[in-house]
Amino acid sequence: MHGFDTAASPEEPTRSSTPWWKDLSRYHWFVLVVAALGWLFDTMDQQLFNLARVPAMRELLAPAPGVSPAQADVEFYGSISTSIFLLGWATGGLGFGILGDRIGRAKTMLLTILLYSAFTGLSALSWDPWSFAAFRFLTGLGVGGEFAVGVALVAEVMPVRARPFALGLLQALSAVGNISAAVISLVLFELEERGAVGSAWRIMFVIGALPALLAILIRRRLKEPEQWQAASDEQLQKQLGSYSELFGNPTWRRNAIVGLIMAASGVIGLWGIGFFSIDLTRSVFRKSFENDLRVAGEAEKDREFIRLIVSKPQLLSEAKAVPFPNQLLSPAAGNKDAEVIYSEVQKRVKAGETPTASEIASSLSKTDDERARRLEYLSGDEVSGDAAAVEGHTDRISKRAKKLTNQLGRWAAFTSVMLNIGAFFGIYAFTYVTYYTGRKPAFAVAFVLAMLSTVMVFGYLTEFSQIFWMIPIMGFCHLALFGGYAIYFPELFPTHLRSTGTSFCYNVGRFVAASGPFALGAFSKFVFHGYEEPMRQAGVTMSAIFLIGLLVLPFAPETKGKPLPE
């Protein structure tokens, strides 16, 4: 009763004359489809959040409509909201994990889907970063509970030979949920650019409420697994979903702690680093798009605008609308002359001054070379114009800024698609590798590859074209681990503790992992703030987290070829 039955015949023969799916009945397929859809929609919600996080923070932190907040603040509050989401995820996972063992897998799955659907929809009503984080915490309660009961349900219903493949497929289909979120994002950002919708990120969350309809199917047809019913009927109610039972037995306690450390390593790696690659690629895309704008003459037009207001500062007061400093484009990448000079003119005009170009260049410059460059930027033939000309420049600059924002949103969604294409194949590849090599060797390879691929992306991804191969490779390596979790964690615990134990590993791991996004944001804002792209150095530094999962493997039991413990 308290270990693996080593006398039992292996469940995973290395040779079979028929494919695994031939062992499945119609009801087996029904259970797999329902559990897969529940997890697919769950991961769709997670990815909607990743794609909506930056646009949401830009809108919710904006000091005025149309004014972009500081990028450091967007990254910092975005990382905080991610950490809070993970805390909700972990809390819900622990609570619903116990509930899954006590009241049943099907009933608990119904509750989790309703919960994450409802609060995903309510996230669209957020009015500031803290209300956004609160809704994400409540969404996380349902998101965290769904995985443990889903994999426990599939593990207990599937025929023994089909079990690892069915669990691998269940996890692999989570990538379809992520890709669905990316497609939704692509469509909505396109519509926002055309003016057909308002805030695309808010509509994304409204769509995320639709999985509640799946609850109808669960309520009507899904039955509790026979294994769980037998455990319940055997007067084990006091032990069902019991943490005292989980930690009172040395075997289950060791498995829970090992599983927790393995999960924390992968979850921190994915949520604290990997998913922020979407934000990283925005900077790569921005550089590419801004270079195209320079080639099209937009930086030179902005220079004409600045020279106009420097020669006639009063136009800033006379014009009905003026652009915001961070919307201006400088002559070269990394050069902030346009934004800095414009901000200084605005400040002087508000103070009632009328500075000359030489005075502005001198007051802003720390070196002679910098002063000479800015004087050259402001020199040239006299620029004619009036308040209407300023308003014309404002309209051009504002439209350009909005188009750039939507372009970045679309390509961030495309990056998510690339990551999750790699994820799908990575998860399912783990299924076959572990079938032949065992759980521990497959995990060892996956942890090493996850670390190396993270260093590759955050350290070396600088070109537009690299996104098409580096990101899928990292998605393959990161998510392969999660395919392993889906197969391995249910094999560590007996029926009356399977949901509780699986949930403990995965969700207490998230309590630890909640520090990951915060650490990335803190590294970016405080430790590497002097770098041009501090997120890169932060990501490379934190990639060492995968080594922790690798180091705990010697203490993990090998479960390949063994029946589920009872």
Secondary structure, DSSP 8 states (H G I E B T S, - for coil): --S--TTS--SS-S--SS-GGGG--HHHHHHHHHHHHHHHHHHHHHHHHHHHHHHHHHHHH-SSTT----HHHHHHHHHHHHHHHHHHHHHHHHHHHHHHHHH-HHHHHHHHHHHHHHHHHHGGG--SHHHHHHHHHHHHHHHHHHHHHHHHHHHHHS-TTTHHHHHHHHHHTHHHHHHHHHHHHHHHHHHHHTTSSS-HHHHHHHHTTGGGGHHHHHHHH----HHHHHHHHTT-TTTTT-HHHHHHSHHHHHHHHHHHHHHHHHHIIIIIIGGGHHHHHHHHHHHHHHHHHHHTTHHHHHHHHHHHHHH-TTHHHHSS----GGG---SSTT--HHHHHHHHHHHHHHTT----HHHHHHHH-SSHHHHHHHHHHH-SS-----HHHHHHHHHHHHHHHHHHHHHHHHHHHHHHHHHHHHHHHHHHHHHHHHHHH-HHHHHHHHHHHHHHHHHHHHHH--SGGGHHHHHHHHHHHHHHHHHHHHHHGGGGS-GGGHHHHHHIIIIIHHHHHTHHHHHHHHIIIIISTTSSSHHHHHHHHHGGGHHHHHHHGGGS---TT-----
